[in-house]
Structures are given as C-alpha cells and as structure tokens.
C-alpha cells in the first residue's frame, strides 16, 4: 500500500511542479497535461536527489526552476511535442 501512495504522491507533486514551471515561463507552452506531469515528476526526482541537502522550500523552488528549464529545452529541441505541431 505504501508504494501505491508514493506513486500517487509523486504524480500529484509532479503536476504541481510542472504546472508551476509552466507558469514561471513567459509565453504559452502548448504541451499537454501528461507531458507537464511527466516533466514535473522527473524534475521532482532529480531535484530531490540533487538538492536534498538544502532546506525543503529551497529544494522545491530549485525543482520548479529545473522543471521550467526542462520544459523550455524540451520544446526548443522538439523533445516535447506541442499540441499544434
């Protein structure tokens, strides 16, 4: 039961981190909700591991920044497909 709750928690946190990352970026990012959650979950996992020695709010902010950078680079490099193309 613990692993299921952990997965659900990561998905919810990923949606929050990905959503905040999209809000932090200027302009519109025309990517879907699954890609937003996916980038948020990956950024949460990487950010949690890399920034774990910081105070938790700082870790969260750095993880959102990491997700924003990942979204920008992903769109620019064509890794994240926009809904219009």
PyMOL Python script that loads the backbone (N, CA, C, O; Angstrom):
from pymol import cmd

cmd.read_pdbstr("""\
ATOM      1  N   UNK A   1       0.821  -1.199   0.000  1.00  0.00           N
ATOM      2  CA  UNK A   1       0.000   0.000   0.000  1.00  0.00           C
ATOM      3  C   UNK A   1       0.861   1.258   0.000  1.00  0.00           C
ATOM      4  O   UNK A   1       0.471   2.281  -0.563  1.00  0.00           O
ATOM      5  N   UNK A   2       2.043   1.182   0.637  1.00  0.00           N
ATOM      6  CA  UNK A   2       2.917   2.340   0.716  1.00  0.00           C
ATOM      7  C   UNK A   2       3.447   2.778  -0.631  1.00  0.00           C
ATOM      8  O   UNK A   2       3.572   3.976  -0.888  1.00  0.00           O
ATOM      9  N   UNK A   3       3.763   1.816  -1.506  1.00  0.00           N
ATOM     10  CA  UNK A   3       4.299   2.171  -2.822  1.00  0.00           C
ATOM     11  C   UNK A   3       3.233   2.829  -3.691  1.00  0.00           C
ATOM     12  O   UNK A   3       3.539   3.716  -4.487  1.00  0.00           O
ATOM     13  N   UNK A   4       1.991   2.400  -3.542  1.00  0.00           N
ATOM     14  CA  UNK A   4       0.898   2.995  -4.317  1.00  0.00           C
ATOM     15  C   UNK A   4       0.700   4.447  -3.899  1.00  0.00           C
ATOM     16  O   UNK A   4       0.540   5.325  -4.746  1.00  0.00           O
ATOM     17  N   UNK A   5       0.712   4.694  -2.609  1.00  0.00           N
ATOM     18  CA  UNK A   5       0.573   6.068  -2.134  1.00  0.00           C
ATOM     19  C   UNK A   5       1.759   6.921  -2.550  1.00  0.00           C
ATOM     20  O   UNK A   5       1.598   8.108  -2.835  1.00  0.00           O
ATOM     21  N   UNK A   6       2.932   6.341  -2.588  1.00  0.00           N
ATOM     22  CA  UNK A   6       4.118   7.062  -3.031  1.00  0.00           C
ATOM     23  C   UNK A   6       3.995   7.453  -4.506  1.00  0.00           C
ATOM     24  O   UNK A   6       4.332   8.577  -4.879  1.00  0.00           O
ATOM     25  N   UNK A   7       3.523   6.548  -5.329  1.00  0.00           N
ATOM     26  CA  UNK A   7       3.331   6.837  -6.753  1.00  0.00           C
ATOM     27  C   UNK A   7       2.287   7.927  -6.944  1.00  0.00           C
ATOM     28  O   UNK A   7       2.488   8.854  -7.729  1.00  0.00           O
ATOM     29  N   UNK A   8       1.174   7.816  -6.229  1.00  0.00           N
ATOM     30  CA  UNK A   8       0.123   8.838  -6.327  1.00  0.00           C
ATOM     31  C   UNK A   8       0.656  10.188  -5.859  1.00  0.00           C
ATOM     32  O   UNK A   8       0.381  11.217  -6.476  1.00  0.00           O
ATOM     33  N   UNK A   9       1.416  10.183  -4.770  1.00  0.00           N
ATOM     34  CA  UNK A   9       2.003  11.423  -4.272  1.00  0.00           C
ATOM     35  C   UNK A   9       2.967  12.048  -5.268  1.00  0.00           C
ATOM     36  O   UNK A   9       2.982  13.267  -5.442  1.00  0.00           O
ATOM     37  N   UNK A  10       3.780  11.209  -5.929  1.00  0.00           N
ATOM     38  CA  UNK A  10       4.713  11.721  -6.939  1.00  0.00           C
ATOM     39  C   UNK A  10       3.965  12.309  -8.132  1.00  0.00           C
ATOM     40  O   UNK A  10       4.385  13.325  -8.686  1.00  0.00           O
ATOM     41  N   UNK A  11       2.866  11.683  -8.530  1.00  0.00           N
ATOM     42  CA  UNK A  11       2.084  12.216  -9.648  1.00  0.00           C
ATOM     43  C   UNK A  11       1.456  13.567  -9.295  1.00  0.00           C
ATOM     44  O   UNK A  11       1.454  14.488 -10.111  1.00  0.00           O
ATOM     45  N   UNK A  12       0.931  13.675  -8.089  1.00  0.00           N
ATOM     46  CA  UNK A  12       0.337  14.940  -7.656  1.00  0.00           C
ATOM     47  C   UNK A  12       1.408  16.016  -7.544  1.00  0.00           C
ATOM     48  O   UNK A  12       1.219  17.134  -8.025  1.00  0.00           O
ATOM     49  N   UNK A  13       2.525  15.688  -6.915  1.00  0.00           N
ATOM     50  CA  UNK A  13       3.623  16.646  -6.796  1.00  0.00           C
ATOM     51  C   UNK A  13       4.165  17.022  -8.180  1.00  0.00           C
ATOM     52  O   UNK A  13       4.505  18.180  -8.423  1.00  0.00           O
ATOM     53  N   UNK A  14       4.243  16.043  -9.080  1.00  0.00           N
ATOM     54  CA  UNK A  14       4.699  16.319 -10.444  1.00  0.00           C
ATOM     55  C   UNK A  14       3.780  17.283 -11.168  1.00  0.00           C
ATOM     56  O   UNK A  14       4.245  18.161 -11.894  1.00  0.00           O
ATOM     57  N   UNK A  15       2.476  17.124 -10.975  1.00  0.00           N
ATOM     58  CA  UNK A  15       1.525  18.040 -11.594  1.00  0.00           C
ATOM     59  C   UNK A  15       1.696  19.450 -11.040  1.00  0.00           C
ATOM     60  O   UNK A  15       1.616  20.428 -11.784  1.00  0.00           O
ATOM     61  N   UNK A  16       1.928  19.551  -9.747  1.00  0.00           N
ATOM     62  CA  UNK A  16       2.128  20.870  -9.129  1.00  0.00           C
ATOM     63  C   UNK A  16       3.425  21.500  -9.619  1.00  0.00           C
ATOM     64  O   UNK A  16       3.437  22.661 -10.028  1.00  0.00           O
ATOM     65  N   UNK A  17       4.517  20.738  -9.581  1.00  0.00           N
ATOM     66  CA  UNK A  17       5.818  21.265 -10.025  1.00  0.00           C
ATOM     67  C   UNK A  17       5.772  21.629 -11.508  1.00  0.00           C
ATOM     68  O   UNK A  17       6.230  22.705 -11.893  1.00  0.00           O
ATOM     69  N   UNK A  18       5.227  20.747 -12.340  1.00  0.00           N
ATOM     70  CA  UNK A  18       5.137  21.030 -13.773  1.00  0.00           C
ATOM     71  C   UNK A  18       4.262  22.238 -14.066  1.00  0.00           C
ATOM     72  O   UNK A  18       4.595  23.065 -14.914  1.00  0.00           O
ATOM     73  N   UNK A  19       3.147  22.336 -13.363  1.00  0.00           N
ATOM     74  CA  UNK A  19       2.263  23.486 -13.553  1.00  0.00           C
ATOM     75  C   UNK A  19       2.927  24.793 -13.141  1.00  0.00           C
ATOM     76  O   UNK A  19       2.826  25.795 -13.849  1.00  0.00           O
ATOM     77  N   UNK A  20       3.598  24.783 -12.006  1.00  0.00           N
ATOM     78  CA  UNK A  20       4.308  25.992 -11.572  1.00  0.00           C
ATOM     79  C   UNK A  20       5.446  26.346 -12.527  1.00  0.00           C
ATOM     80  O   UNK A  20       5.725  27.522 -12.759  1.00  0.00           O
ATOM     81  N   UNK A  21       6.092  25.334 -13.072  1.00  0.00           N
ATOM     82  CA  UNK A  21       7.168  25.583 -14.041  1.00  0.00           C
ATOM     83  C   UNK A  21       6.614  26.241 -15.298  1.00  0.00           C
ATOM     84  O   UNK A  21       7.235  27.149 -15.851  1.00  0.00           O
ATOM     85  N   UNK A  22       5.449  25.786 -15.748  1.00  0.00           N
ATOM     86  CA  UNK A  22       4.844  26.396 -16.933  1.00  0.00           C
ATOM     87  C   UNK A  22       4.412  27.823 -16.662  1.00  0.00           C
ATOM     88  O   UNK A  22       4.508  28.678 -17.542  1.00  0.00           O
ATOM     89  N   UNK A  23       3.936  28.090 -15.446  1.00  0.00           N
ATOM     90  CA  UNK A  23       3.541  29.449 -15.077  1.00  0.00           C
ATOM     91  C   UNK A  23       4.776  30.355 -15.013  1.00  0.00           C
ATOM     92  O   UNK A  23       4.700  31.536 -15.352  1.00  0.00           O
ATOM     93  N   UNK A  24       5.907  29.802 -14.580  1.00  0.00           N
ATOM     94  CA  UNK A  24       7.131  30.595 -14.445  1.00  0.00           C
ATOM     95  C   UNK A  24       7.716  30.994 -15.794  1.00  0.00           C
ATOM     96  O   UNK A  24       8.436  31.989 -15.885  1.00  0.00           O
ATOM     97  N   UNK A  25       7.417  30.231 -16.837  1.00  0.00           N
ATOM     98  CA  UNK A  25       7.958  30.537 -18.163  1.00  0.00           C
ATOM     99  C   UNK A  25       7.123  31.618 -18.838  1.00  0.00           C
ATOM    100  O   UNK A  25       5.896  31.604 -18.733  1.00  0.00           O
ATOM    101  N   UNK A  26       7.765  32.551 -19.527  1.00  0.00           N
ATOM    102  CA  UNK A  26       6.998  33.561 -20.260  1.00  0.00           C
ATOM    103  C   UNK A  26       6.366  32.959 -21.508  1.00  0.00           C
ATOM    104  O   UNK A  26       6.923  32.042 -22.111  1.00  0.00           O
ATOM    105  N   UNK A  27       5.223  33.466 -21.886  1.00  0.00           N
ATOM    106  CA  UNK A  27       4.546  32.980 -23.082  1.00  0.00           C
ATOM    107  C   UNK A  27       3.807  31.679 -22.825  1.00  0.00           C
ATOM    108  O   UNK A  27       3.766  31.174 -21.703  1.00  0.00           O
ATOM    109  N   UNK A  28       3.228  31.152 -23.886  1.00  0.00           N
ATOM    110  CA  UNK A  28       2.433  29.927 -23.787  1.00  0.00           C
ATOM    111  C   UNK A  28       3.286  28.715 -24.139  1.00  0.00           C
ATOM    112  O   UNK A  28       4.074  28.745 -25.085  1.00  0.00           O
ATOM    113  N   UNK A  29       3.116  27.662 -23.373  1.00  0.00           N
ATOM    114  CA  UNK A  29       3.745  26.382 -23.676  1.00  0.00           C
ATOM    115  C   UNK A  29       2.595  25.438 -24.033  1.00  0.00           C
ATOM    116  O   UNK A  29       1.833  25.012 -23.165  1.00  0.00           O
ATOM    117  N   UNK A  30       2.488  25.127 -25.295  1.00  0.00           N
ATOM    118  CA  UNK A  30       1.348  24.362 -25.788  1.00  0.00           C
ATOM    119  C   UNK A  30       1.636  22.865 -25.703  1.00  0.00           C
ATOM    120  O   UNK A  30       1.608  22.163 -26.713  1.00  0.00           O
ATOM    121  N   UNK A  31       1.915  22.379 -24.485  1.00  0.00           N
ATOM    122  CA  UNK A  31       2.126  20.953 -24.274  1.00  0.00           C
ATOM    123  C   UNK A  31       0.983  20.437 -23.415  1.00  0.00           C
ATOM    124  O   UNK A  31       0.335  21.202 -22.702  1.00  0.00           O
ATOM    125  N   UNK A  32       0.744  19.157 -23.487  1.00  0.00           N
ATOM    126  CA  UNK A  32      -0.380  18.560 -22.792  1.00  0.00           C
ATOM    127  C   UNK A  32      -0.113  18.307 -21.310  1.00  0.00           C
ATOM    128  O   UNK A  32       1.008  18.440 -20.820  1.00  0.00           O
ATOM    129  N   UNK A  33      -1.181  17.939 -20.624  1.00  0.00           N
ATOM    130  CA  UNK A  33      -1.088  17.641 -19.198  1.00  0.00           C
ATOM    131  C   UNK A  33      -0.182  16.450 -18.906  1.00  0.00           C
ATOM    132  O   UNK A  33       0.584  16.510 -17.944  1.00  0.00           O
ATOM    133  N   UNK A  34      -0.230  15.357 -19.699  1.00  0.00           N
ATOM    134  CA  UNK A  34       0.677  14.241 -19.414  1.00  0.00           C
ATOM    135  C   UNK A  34       2.154  14.636 -19.498  1.00  0.00           C
ATOM    136  O   UNK A  34       2.960  14.184 -18.685  1.00  0.00           O
ATOM    137  N   UNK A  35       2.513  15.471 -20.470  1.00  0.00           N
ATOM    138  CA  UNK A  35       3.900  15.914 -20.583  1.00  0.00           C
ATOM    139  C   UNK A  35       4.270  16.839 -19.431  1.00  0.00           C
ATOM    140  O   UNK A  35       5.389  16.776 -18.921  1.00  0.00           O
ATOM    141  N   UNK A  36       3.349  17.689 -19.019  1.00  0.00           N
ATOM    142  CA  UNK A  36       3.594  18.582 -17.891  1.00  0.00           C
ATOM    143  C   UNK A  36       3.845  17.775 -16.615  1.00  0.00           C
ATOM    144  O   UNK A  36       4.785  18.052 -15.870  1.00  0.00           O
ATOM    145  N   UNK A  37       2.997  16.782 -16.374  1.00  0.00           N
ATOM    146  CA  UNK A  37       3.163  15.939 -15.188  1.00  0.00           C
ATOM    147  C   UNK A  37       4.459  15.137 -15.287  1.00  0.00           C
ATOM    148  O   UNK A  37       5.185  15.002 -14.302  1.00  0.00           O
ATOM    149  N   UNK A  38       4.750  14.606 -16.477  1.00  0.00           N
ATOM    150  CA  UNK A  38       5.970  13.818 -16.666  1.00  0.00           C
ATOM    151  C   UNK A  38       7.225  14.618 -16.368  1.00  0.00           C
ATOM    152  O   UNK A  38       8.121  14.142 -15.670  1.00  0.00           O
ATOM    153  N   UNK A  39       7.290  15.827 -16.895  1.00  0.00           N
ATOM    154  CA  UNK A  39       8.451  16.684 -16.632  1.00  0.00           C
ATOM    155  C   UNK A  39       8.508  17.040 -15.155  1.00  0.00           C
ATOM    156  O   UNK A  39       9.589  17.067 -14.566  1.00  0.00           O
ATOM    157  N   UNK A  40       7.355  17.314 -14.547  1.00  0.00           N
ATOM    158  CA  UNK A  40       7.321  17.637 -13.122  1.00  0.00           C
ATOM    159  C   UNK A  40       7.795  16.485 -12.248  1.00  0.00           C
ATOM    160  O   UNK A  40       8.534  16.693 -11.287  1.00  0.00           O
ATOM    161  N   UNK A  41       7.366  15.261 -12.583  1.00  0.00           N
ATOM    162  CA  UNK A  41       7.786  14.083 -11.813  1.00  0.00           C
ATOM    163  C   UNK A  41       9.291  13.863 -11.960  1.00  0.00           C
ATOM    164  O   UNK A  41       9.987  13.636 -10.971  1.00  0.00           O
ATOM    165  N   UNK A  42       9.793  13.931 -13.195  1.00  0.00           N
ATOM    166  CA  UNK A  42      11.234  13.756 -13.400  1.00  0.00           C
ATOM    167  C   UNK A  42      12.044  14.842 -12.693  1.00  0.00           C
ATOM    168  O   UNK A  42      13.069  14.558 -12.075  1.00  0.00           O
ATOM    169  N   UNK A  43      11.580  16.076 -12.787  1.00  0.00           N
ATOM    170  CA  UNK A  43      12.280  17.167 -12.102  1.00  0.00           C
ATOM    171  C   UNK A  43      12.219  16.966 -10.596  1.00  0.00           C
ATOM    172  O   UNK A  43      13.186  17.261  -9.895  1.00  0.00           O
ATOM    173  N   UNK A  44      11.102  16.471 -10.092  1.00  0.00           N
ATOM    174  CA  UNK A  44      10.983  16.213  -8.667  1.00  0.00           C
ATOM    175  C   UNK A  44      11.947  15.144  -8.198  1.00  0.00           C
ATOM    176  O   UNK A  44      12.566  15.275  -7.142  1.00  0.00           O
ATOM    177  N   UNK A  45      12.076  14.083  -8.986  1.00  0.00           N
ATOM    178  CA  UNK A  45      13.003  13.015  -8.622  1.00  0.00           C
ATOM    179  C   UNK A  45      14.457  13.484  -8.681  1.00  0.00           C
ATOM    180  O   UNK A  45      15.238  13.242  -7.761  1.00  0.00           O
ATOM    181  N   UNK A  46      14.803  14.156  -9.775  1.00  0.00           N
ATOM    182  CA  UNK A  46      16.176  14.644  -9.935  1.00  0.00           C
ATOM    183  C   UNK A  46      16.464  15.756  -8.928  1.00  0.00           C
ATOM    184  O   UNK A  46      17.502  15.748  -8.265  1.00  0.00           O
ATOM    185  N   UNK A  47      15.540  16.715  -8.816  1.00  0.00           N
ATOM    186  CA  UNK A  47      15.737  17.817  -7.883  1.00  0.00           C
ATOM    187  C   UNK A  47      15.809  17.352  -6.445  1.00  0.00           C
ATOM    188  O   UNK A  47      16.608  17.867  -5.663  1.00  0.00           O
ATOM    189  N   UNK A  48      14.976  16.377  -6.086  1.00  0.00           N
ATOM    190  CA  UNK A  48      15.017  15.848  -4.729  1.00  0.00           C
ATOM    191  C   UNK A  48      16.338  15.182  -4.406  1.00  0.00           C
ATOM    192  O   UNK A  48      16.827  15.270  -3.280  1.00  0.00           O
ATOM    193  N   UNK A  49      16.920  14.511  -5.397  1.00  0.00           N
ATOM    194  CA  UNK A  49      18.199  13.834  -5.179  1.00  0.00           C
ATOM    195  C   UNK A  49      19.362  14.825  -5.165  1.00  0.00           C
ATOM    196  O   UNK A  49      20.244  14.742  -4.311  1.00  0.00           O
ATOM    197  N   UNK A  50      19.357  15.757  -6.108  1.00  0.00           N
ATOM    198  CA  UNK A  50      20.488  16.682  -6.250  1.00  0.00           C
ATOM    199  C   UNK A  50      20.470  17.772  -5.183  1.00  0.00           C
ATOM    200  O   UNK A  50      21.515  18.130  -4.639  1.00  0.00           O
ATOM    201  N   UNK A  51      19.283  18.299  -4.883  1.00  0.00           N
ATOM    202  CA  UNK A  51      19.182  19.435  -3.971  1.00  0.00           C
ATOM    203  C   UNK A  51      18.769  19.030  -2.559  1.00  0.00           C
ATOM    204  O   UNK A  51      18.315  19.879  -1.792  1.00  0.00           O
ATOM    205  N   UNK A  52      18.912  17.768  -2.201  1.00  0.00           N
ATOM    206  CA  UNK A  52      18.389  17.271  -0.930  1.00  0.00           C
ATOM    207  C   UNK A  52      19.078  17.871   0.291  1.00  0.00           C
ATOM    208  O   UNK A  52      18.521  17.809   1.387  1.00  0.00           O
ATOM    209  N   UNK A  53      20.250  18.439   0.144  1.00  0.00           N
ATOM    210  CA  UNK A  53      20.944  18.994   1.303  1.00  0.00           C
ATOM    211  C   UNK A  53      20.421  20.386   1.660  1.00  0.00           C
ATOM    212  O   UNK A  53      20.765  20.913   2.718  1.00  0.00           O
ATOM    213  N   UNK A  54      19.584  21.003   0.788  1.00  0.00           N
ATOM    214  CA  UNK A  54      19.017  22.313   1.076  1.00  0.00           C
ATOM    215  C   UNK A  54      17.778  22.172   1.951  1.00  0.00           C
ATOM    216  O   UNK A  54      17.232  21.081   2.115  1.00  0.00           O
ATOM    217  N   UNK A  55      17.357  23.283   2.499  1.00  0.00           N
ATOM    218  CA  UNK A  55      16.111  23.366   3.235  1.00  0.00           C
ATOM    219  C   UNK A  55      14.963  23.054   2.276  1.00  0.00           C
ATOM    220  O   UNK A  55      15.036  23.449   1.112  1.00  0.00           O
ATOM    221  N   UNK A  56      13.917  22.370   2.705  1.00  0.00           N
ATOM    222  CA  UNK A  56      12.868  21.851   1.818  1.00  0.00           C
ATOM    223  C   UNK A  56      12.247  22.926   0.921  1.00  0.00           C
ATOM    224  O   UNK A  56      12.096  22.663  -0.272  1.00  0.00           O
ATOM    225  N   UNK A  57      11.875  24.121   1.408  1.00  0.00           N
ATOM    226  CA  UNK A  57      11.324  25.124   0.484  1.00  0.00           C
ATOM    227  C   UNK A  57      12.302  25.531  -0.619  1.00  0.00           C
ATOM    228  O   UNK A  57      11.888  25.776  -1.752  1.00  0.00           O
ATOM    229  N   UNK A  58      13.582  25.602  -0.300  1.00  0.00           N
ATOM    230  CA  UNK A  58      14.572  25.940  -1.323  1.00  0.00           C
ATOM    231  C   UNK A  58      14.668  24.802  -2.336  1.00  0.00           C
ATOM    232  O   UNK A  58      14.775  25.047  -3.537  1.00  0.00           O
ATOM    233  N   UNK A  59      14.631  23.572  -1.861  1.00  0.00           N
ATOM    234  CA  UNK A  59      14.643  22.412  -2.757  1.00  0.00           C
ATOM    235  C   UNK A  59      13.453  22.455  -3.698  1.00  0.00           C
ATOM    236  O   UNK A  59      13.596  22.170  -4.887  1.00  0.00           O
ATOM    237  N   UNK A  60      12.280  22.808  -3.186  1.00  0.00           N
ATOM    238  CA  UNK A  60      11.073  22.881  -4.015  1.00  0.00           C
ATOM    239  C   UNK A  60      11.218  23.948  -5.096  1.00  0.00           C
ATOM    240  O   UNK A  60      10.889  23.709  -6.258  1.00  0.00           O
ATOM    241  N   UNK A  61      11.707  25.124  -4.714  1.00  0.00           N
ATOM    242  CA  UNK A  61      11.890  26.218  -5.687  1.00  0.00           C
ATOM    243  C   UNK A  61      12.908  25.817  -6.754  1.00  0.00           C
ATOM    244  O   UNK A  61      12.683  26.045  -7.942  1.00  0.00           O
ATOM    245  N   UNK A  62      14.025  25.221  -6.335  1.00  0.00           N
ATOM    246  CA  UNK A  62      15.034  24.784  -7.307  1.00  0.00           C
ATOM    247  C   UNK A  62      14.484  23.697  -8.230  1.00  0.00           C
ATOM    248  O   UNK A  62      14.856  23.635  -9.401  1.00  0.00           O
ATOM    249  N   UNK A  63      13.603  22.842  -7.714  1.00  0.00           N
ATOM    250  CA  UNK A  63      12.993  21.803  -8.537  1.00  0.00           C
ATOM    251  C   UNK A  63      12.047  22.417  -9.561  1.00  0.00           C
ATOM    252  O   UNK A  63      12.008  21.968 -10.707  1.00  0.00           O
ATOM    253  N   UNK A  64      11.291  23.427  -9.174  1.00  0.00           N
ATOM    254  CA  UNK A  64      10.411  24.117 -10.130  1.00  0.00           C
ATOM    255  C   UNK A  64      11.247  24.787 -11.215  1.00  0.00           C
ATOM    256  O   UNK A  64      10.882  24.742 -12.390  1.00  0.00           O
ATOM    257  N   UNK A  65      12.362  25.407 -10.837  1.00  0.00           N
ATOM    258  CA  UNK A  65      13.261  26.028 -11.826  1.00  0.00           C
ATOM    259  C   UNK A  65      13.820  24.967 -12.766  1.00  0.00           C
ATOM    260  O   UNK A  65      13.892  25.181 -13.976  1.00  0.00           O
ATOM    261  N   UNK A  66      14.213  23.829 -12.214  1.00  0.00           N
ATOM    262  CA  UNK A  66      14.711  22.721 -13.031  1.00  0.00           C
ATOM    263  C   UNK A  66      13.647  22.253 -14.016  1.00  0.00           C
ATOM    264  O   UNK A  66      13.955  21.992 -15.178  1.00  0.00           O
ATOM    265  N   UNK A  67      12.416  22.146 -13.574  1.00  0.00           N
ATOM    266  CA  UNK A  67      11.317  21.736 -14.457  1.00  0.00           C
ATOM    267  C   UNK A  67      11.066  22.776 -15.547  1.00  0.00           C
ATOM    268  O   UNK A  67      10.812  22.420 -16.698  1.00  0.00           O
ATOM    269  N   UNK A  68      11.137  24.061 -15.188  1.00  0.00           N
ATOM    270  CA  UNK A  68      10.937  25.121 -16.180  1.00  0.00           C
ATOM    271  C   UNK A  68      12.014  25.063 -17.258  1.00  0.00           C
ATOM    272  O   UNK A  68      11.719  25.199 -18.445  1.00  0.00           O
ATOM    273  N   UNK A  69      13.240  24.865 -16.848  1.00  0.00           N
ATOM    274  CA  UNK A  69      14.339  24.733 -17.814  1.00  0.00           C
ATOM    275  C   UNK A  69      14.118  23.503 -18.695  1.00  0.00           C
ATOM    276  O   UNK A  69      14.330  23.560 -19.906  1.00  0.00           O
ATOM    277  N   UNK A  70      13.694  22.402 -18.094  1.00  0.00           N
ATOM    278  CA  UNK A  70      13.455  21.179 -18.865  1.00  0.00           C
ATOM    279  C   UNK A  70      12.333  21.368 -19.875  1.00  0.00           C
ATOM    280  O   UNK A  70      12.429  20.875 -20.998  1.00  0.00           O
ATOM    281  N   UNK A  71      11.276  22.071 -19.500  1.00  0.00           N
ATOM    282  CA  UNK A  71      10.180  22.336 -20.438  1.00  0.00           C
ATOM    283  C   UNK A  71      10.671  23.205 -21.586  1.00  0.00           C
ATOM    284  O   UNK A  71      10.397  22.909 -22.748  1.00  0.00           O
ATOM    285  N   UNK A  72      11.394  24.276 -21.271  1.00  0.00           N
ATOM    286  CA  UNK A  72      11.904  25.187 -22.314  1.00  0.00           C
ATOM    287  C   UNK A  72      12.829  24.455 -23.275  1.00  0.00           C
ATOM    288  O   UNK A  72      12.679  24.568 -24.492  1.00  0.00           O
ATOM    289  N   UNK A  73      13.781  23.709 -22.738  1.00  0.00           N
ATOM    290  CA  UNK A  73      14.725  22.971 -23.584  1.00  0.00           C
ATOM    291  C   UNK A  73      13.986  21.886 -24.366  1.00  0.00           C
ATOM    292  O   UNK A  73      14.256  21.684 -25.550  1.00  0.00           O
ATOM    293  N   UNK A  74      13.067  21.195 -23.719  1.00  0.00           N
ATOM    294  CA  UNK A  74      12.313  20.135 -24.392  1.00  0.00           C
ATOM    295  C   UNK A  74      11.506  20.642 -25.574  1.00  0.00           C
ATOM    296  O   UNK A  74      11.447  19.989 -26.616  1.00  0.00           O
ATOM    297  N   UNK A  75      10.884  21.804 -25.416  1.00  0.00           N
ATOM    298  CA  UNK A  75      10.124  22.391 -26.524  1.00  0.00           C
ATOM    299  C   UNK A  75      11.062  22.870 -27.620  1.00  0.00           C
ATOM    300  O   UNK A  75      10.817  22.616 -28.800  1.00  0.00           O
ATOM    301  N   UNK A  76      12.146  23.571 -27.239  1.00  0.00           N
ATOM    302  CA  UNK A  76      13.099  24.099 -28.217  1.00  0.00           C
ATOM    303  C   UNK A  76      13.762  22.990 -29.032  1.00  0.00           C
ATOM    304  O   UNK A  76      13.976  23.151 -30.233  1.00  0.00           O
ATOM    305  N   UNK A  77      14.086  21.871 -28.395  1.00  0.00           N
ATOM    306  CA  UNK A  77      14.764  20.762 -29.076  1.00  0.00           C
ATOM    307  C   UNK A  77      13.795  19.799 -29.752  1.00  0.00           C
ATOM    308  O   UNK A  77      14.226  18.873 -30.438  1.00  0.00           O
ATOM    309  N   UNK A  78      12.485  20.004 -29.567  1.00  0.00           N
ATOM    310  CA  UNK A  78      11.499  19.139 -30.188  1.00  0.00           C
ATOM    311  C   UNK A  78      11.259  17.834 -29.427  1.00  0.00           C
ATOM    312  O   UNK A  78      10.608  16.926 -29.945  1.00  0.00           O
ATOM    313  N   UNK A  79      11.776  17.736 -28.215  1.00  0.00           N
ATOM    314  CA  UNK A  79      11.559  16.529 -27.407  1.00  0.00           C
ATOM    315  C   UNK A  79      10.129  16.492 -26.907  1.00  0.00           C
ATOM    316  O   UNK A  79       9.486  15.443 -26.924  1.00  0.00           O
ATOM    317  N   UNK A  80       9.627  17.642 -26.458  1.00  0.00           N
ATOM    318  CA  UNK A  80       8.235  17.755 -26.041  1.00  0.00           C
ATOM    319  C   UNK A  80       7.426  18.244 -27.232  1.00  0.00           C
ATOM    320  O   UNK A  80       7.681  19.326 -27.759  1.00  0.00           O
ATOM    321  N   UNK A  81       6.476  17.468 -27.644  1.00  0.00           N
ATOM    322  CA  UNK A  81       5.662  17.836 -28.807  1.00  0.00           C
ATOM    323  C   UNK A  81       4.542  18.757 -28.390  1.00  0.00           C
ATOM    324  O   UNK A  81       3.790  18.454 -27.464  1.00  0.00           O
ATOM    325  N   UNK A  82       4.428  19.888 -29.076  1.00  0.00           N
ATOM    326  CA  UNK A  82       3.334  20.790 -28.801  1.00  0.00           C
ATOM    327  C   UNK A  82       2.058  20.251 -29.421  1.00  0.00           C
ATOM    328  O   UNK A  82       2.102  19.428 -30.336  1.00  0.00           O
ATOM    329  N   UNK A  83       0.946  20.706 -28.930  1.00  0.00           N
ATOM    330  CA  UNK A  83      -0.332  20.210 -29.425  1.00  0.00           C
ATOM    331  C   UNK A  83      -0.645  20.742 -30.820  1.00  0.00           C
ATOM    332  O   UNK A  83      -1.470  20.169 -31.531  1.00  0.00           O
ATOM    333  N   UNK A  84       0.004  21.829 -31.213  1.00  0.00           N
ATOM    334  CA  UNK A  84      -0.234  22.394 -32.547  1.00  0.00           C
ATOM    335  C   UNK A  84       0.774  21.894 -33.578  1.00  0.00           C
ATOM    336  O   UNK A  84       0.673  22.249 -34.753  1.00  0.00           O
ATOM    337  N   UNK A  85       1.726  21.091 -33.171  1.00  0.00           N
ATOM    338  CA  UNK A  85       2.697  20.686 -34.178  1.00  0.00           C
ATOM    339  C   UNK A  85       3.711  19.828 -33.676  1.00  0.00           C
ATOM    340  O   UNK A  85       4.595  19.413 -34.425  1.00  0.00           O
TER     341      UNK A  85
END
""", "prot")
cmd.dss("prot")
cmd.show_as("cartoon", "prot")
cmd.util.cbc("prot")
cmd.orient("prot")
